[in-house]
Amino acid sequence: LSKHRSILSAAALVVVVTTFGRLLGFVRDLVIARYFGASANTDAFLIAWMIPETVTPLLLEGAMLLALMPLFARELERRDTLEELLSRTLPPIIAVLLVLSAAVALSAPWTVPLLAPGLSTSTKLLAVRMVGIASVTIFFMGLAGYAWAALNSKHIFGVPSAVYAAYNLGILGSIVLLHERLGIYSAAFGLAFGSALMLLVQAPTFVRKVGVPRLSF
């Protein structure tokens, strides 16, 4: 009976935290509309916003969970620890994510006109700069997805469910605190900051319950 209660409590916690994160997403959209409205600057930001919107289903919710969860589960069955698997998988994943982030940032002058043809020169330049900022989300969301898969394999679900709340709080905080000084750039920096919080909110539990990879050269 106590086991069923703990499962129900964990499920309720996940639902509450996830719902809170989704509500913050709605507030985030209202805040963006309130401070920036419909303008060329907002159009430039929306181009940059396509990056995390694409990365989220691919890396955070998709590839990382689908590819890594079976590996983590099998490793736990064999060794009852993930430390060795972390040492084998995390460094190359970090390298790949860094390369992808750099590639998106460096290719922005060519990809932005393809994604949004007809932009004015100033708007295109603004979009290119914000794509460069938003490219950081590839790195942090990919690692957040890795941590999410590892924690789920350890039957830890509450902390990973907080990633969306952390993400939206990062965007909201950046806009509210920096919009007067940075304008629309505050929203772009919010994407980067929010994605970093997705990883940071899981980091203490990850280190405590999963471990830290041992790097060797």
Protein Blocks (a to p, Z undefined) as FASTA:
>chain_A
ZZmmmmmmmmmmmmmmmmmmmmmmmmmmmmmmmmnopafklmmmmmmmmmmmmmmmmmmm
mmmmmmmmmmmmmmmmmnopaklmmmmmmmmmmmmmmmmmmmmmmmmmmmmmmmmghiaf
klmmmmmmmmmmmmmmmmmmmmmmmmmmmmmmnopaklmmmmmmmmmmmmmmmmmmmmmm
nmmmlmmmmmmmmmmmmmmmmmmmmmmmnopcdddZZ
